[in-house]
Amino acid sequence: MKLVRGVVQHYSWGHQSSIPRLLDIEPDGRPWAELWFGTHLGGASKVLSVDDATAAALRRSATDDTGGQSVPLLSVAGELPFLLKVLAAAEPLSLQSHPSTEQAKAGYARENRLNIPVGNSRRIYRDPFAKPELICALGPFEALCGFREPVATVELLHSIGGGASIIARLLADHDLDHAMRYLFGGGQEIQVLVKDVIEACQNHESPSAQWVTRLAVAYPDDPAVVASLLLNYVTLQAGEALYLDPGNLHAYLSGTGIEVMGSSDNVVRCGLTNKHVDVNELLATVVPQPLPDPIVRATPVSKTEAGRLWKYETPDAPFILWVHQIDGTETLRARTRELTLCGVGATNLLHRGEVCYLAPGEEITLSGKATLFRVTENN
């Protein structure tokens, strides 16, 4: 077994204690937003060969520099098509979508022709790959995900009143694409409308309206605050997930989860952020179709005396996420390159917050009581 050392990302929206608590270490006052496991250049992992004599010491250094005791995961596994993360949001992330493979290839080539450095903050396409995502909640997790059914949105907007009724009539007479383009069209008329809708939401009890009020504190003039009313508001419970395929407009609001994605860094933003925003590119990327039920629930696969196995459906993604609950002794056999994270409990070889890498054909026998999140290639 090879223990994988994660790379911490201290983004400003991160939670100070959620990831440290998972790793059983003391918070240091900084926001711990994401813990990466994979071969992506933005946070490439290293692996630690574990035996009984060194396991304890290596566990204590699982997110620190271990010098000569570690080697790049890339040299052991090759380039992985997926990235495994622990994500902990204390504040909302940007309203965003991800491109399809075709859009990513075209955008990457276009920005290369324009000689925009890959590290430039205004660069959108940092690689030519799609970035499908799955987020699986470890506890209550709030998010905006996909467009709500227009009939339900029209009803909500009319109940809020004020400027929201204008958007309701626009949506009823046209479609989601038209409503989005109107909200992001700019000009004095939109500025007045945004302020009017935000004021009306202060007196409405729906979670969507309450989030408009909260988002407006940080982004008072941002039309993305009002555009959030077009989206499904979702509160996931532990084990429930969201699958964000290309063109899905979304924003994580709060909570901690296990996130798996294509190994890409392509994000197209339209608001709720201080980072680079490109509304025209987002409107060209977003799929303006309703998503009636955004929640993905695990499908049972198998059951043994010592464990149960579920999987999450992620069509067209280069990965599959499995949840393996064990209570006893269970042998895990890898059919593809695989990363396994212990999210709850502990075993003899893998403790909470730890990740191991298995090559095809490799196996490990674990004893204990734990919930494992296993990511495999979708060949």
Secondary structure as GFF3:
##gff-version 3
##sequence-region A 1 379
A	DSSP	beta_strand	2	5	.	.	.	ID=ss1
A	DSSP	beta_strand	7	9	.	.	.	ID=ss2
A	DSSP	alpha_helix	18	23	.	.	.	ID=ss3
A	DSSP	beta_strand	34	37	.	.	.	ID=ss4
A	DSSP	beta_strand	46	49	.	.	.	ID=ss5
A	DSSP	alpha_helix	55	60	.	.	.	ID=ss6
A	DSSP	three_ten_helix	67	69	.	.	.	ID=ss7
A	DSSP	beta_strand	70	72	.	.	.	ID=ss8
A	DSSP	alpha_helix	73	77	.	.	.	ID=ss9
A	DSSP	beta_strand	82	89	.	.	.	ID=ss10
A	DSSP	beta_strand	95	97	.	.	.	ID=ss11
A	DSSP	alpha_helix	101	113	.	.	.	ID=ss12
A	DSSP	beta_strand	133	137	.	.	.	ID=ss13
A	DSSP	beta_strand	141	147	.	.	.	ID=ss14
A	DSSP	alpha_helix	150	160	.	.	.	ID=ss15
A	DSSP	alpha_helix	163	173	.	.	.	ID=ss16
A	DSSP	alpha_helix	176	183	.	.	.	ID=ss17
A	DSSP	alpha_helix	188	201	.	.	.	ID=ss18
A	DSSP	alpha_helix	207	218	.	.	.	ID=ss19
A	DSSP	alpha_helix	223	227	.	.	.	ID=ss20
A	DSSP	three_ten_helix	228	230	.	.	.	ID=ss21
A	DSSP	beta_strand	231	236	.	.	.	ID=ss22
A	DSSP	beta_strand	241	244	.	.	.	ID=ss23
A	DSSP	beta_strand	250	262	.	.	.	ID=ss24
A	DSSP	beta_strand	268	271	.	.	.	ID=ss25
A	DSSP	alpha_helix	279	285	.	.	.	ID=ss26
A	DSSP	beta_strand	295	296	.	.	.	ID=ss27
A	DSSP	beta_strand	299	303	.	.	.	ID=ss28
A	DSSP	beta_strand	307	311	.	.	.	ID=ss29
A	DSSP	beta_strand	319	333	.	.	.	ID=ss30
A	DSSP	beta_strand	338	347	.	.	.	ID=ss31
A	DSSP	beta_strand	355	358	.	.	.	ID=ss32
A	DSSP	beta_strand	363	377	.	.	.	ID=ss33
###
